[in-house]
Amino acid sequence: MRSLRTGLSLTSLASLASLAAGAALFLTAPAAHAADTPLRDLAAAKGKVVGTAVTGSKLTGAYGDVAGTQFSSLTPGNAMKWGSVEPTRGSFDWTEADQIVAFAQAHHQQVRGHTLVWHNQNPSWLTNGGFTPAQLGSLLHDHIDTEVGRYKGKIAAWDVVNEPFNEDGTYRSTIWYDNLGSGYIANALTWAHAADPDAKLYINDYNVEGVDAKSTALYNLVRSLKAQGVPIDGVGLQAHLILGQVPSTLQQNIQRFADLGVDVAITELDIRMQTPADSTRLTQQKADFKSVVAACAAVTRCVDVTVWGFADSDSWVPGTFPGYGAATPYDDNYAPKPAYYGIAEALGGTTTTPPPPTGGACTAAYTVSSQWNDGFTGEVTLSCSGASLSGWKVNWNFGSGQKITQAWNATCTQSGAAVSCANASYNGSVPDGGSVSFGFNGSWSGSNPVPTVTLG
Ligand code: G3I
């Protein structure tokens, strides 16, 4: 369960961070400077939770290893949204949400429920249903009852209301506000509390990290809810930030909410940059992650820092902000970036970012690009920096009985666990600064761990 602490993965992942600048490059040598202590243990020592948003179907292989070992809380990125759980009226699909909850329980993690009342990712039967305000109120009540009730006792905190404000601090026009008025917020909190009195209930929004009109509107709302005795336990500051733009008033803002008597969570942290990433940007990103986590660490009531996807390949950013990406602490292939070490250091870790390798090298990286019941597709990328190849062979040993069934862009042979793949006639040459990939399908059962590959 915590195999990353001693096994291949953390060691090699940490070593990969040394090459995290720019394109994803990979070392085959073991790390000289592995992060010794998982983020979750560093956070726990400070009385904090460190979480990540996850996609249920990916909770296997290297992704599952990182999610399970480094984080003490999981937030379903999409699986608990209304459109996911009730795509057709009265017909529920809890598959992915259940899967994430089960994974979290197996890994002694909290779950942050996300989200009950939002204006996005609602089912079309709801948004196009022509319901009256009274009907919408009762549909919302039922939805909260059903979902919170289903996971009663299993969810540490719920993002009950998501993104209720405009940038100027006025209420956002949504199906909820437009039909029910601002009272929908107090009602949603009250209904959620009735369904699970032990869950911490949050209002969550973006662009509320610094002190400004929007965060002040949130502040005033929380103060007024508290004064009315509405069950509100915390505020979520999403923190979808831009490189070099961590608000200077972040800690002050966290503190003013804490002083109101509510918890604060950084719920969706990512820090996007223009792509491609380079070492200057990645160094700045490390400083930015570190300052966000340090601001939370400095305030007792800031209880949780959650990243919105831990790996760049699992981030919403490139799809929404073309030209931007690399916003998370791990690269596309689950290698920790400098940002990872920024988080670790802010949590009291003594790790240092591994230095860039000296001299040139060609390296090979193995990833599982997709996986199903009994099969998977793998990919190996050879990359050269300061060196080149003419003709190559990549070797590895499968650790769990996997078998290659078909390969492309390489000739692969397998004998027992040992696999050897050599270049095809047309891709033997890998120039300095270039890369070559080949792929394969394989079978697996039980588990499908990522092997260590060596370049022969
Ligand atoms: O599941 C479908 C898939 O079947 C289809 O092939 C594919 C084609 O586009 O779309 C898939 O759905 C996507 C879904 O994510 C799951 O990947 C949607 O198009 C896409 O719009 C959706 O984006 C999500 C976004 O919320 C929607 O607003 C992101 O994954 C999710 O990370 C993001 O999360 C939000 C938080 O809930 C609230 N705060 C902001 C944050 C970032 O937008």
Boltz pocket constraint, residues with backbone or C-beta under 6 A from the ligand:
constraints:
  - pocket:
      binder: B
      contacts: [[A, 77], [A, 78], [A, 120], [A, 121], [A, 162], [A, 206], [A, 238], [A, 268], [A, 316]]
      max_distance: 6.0
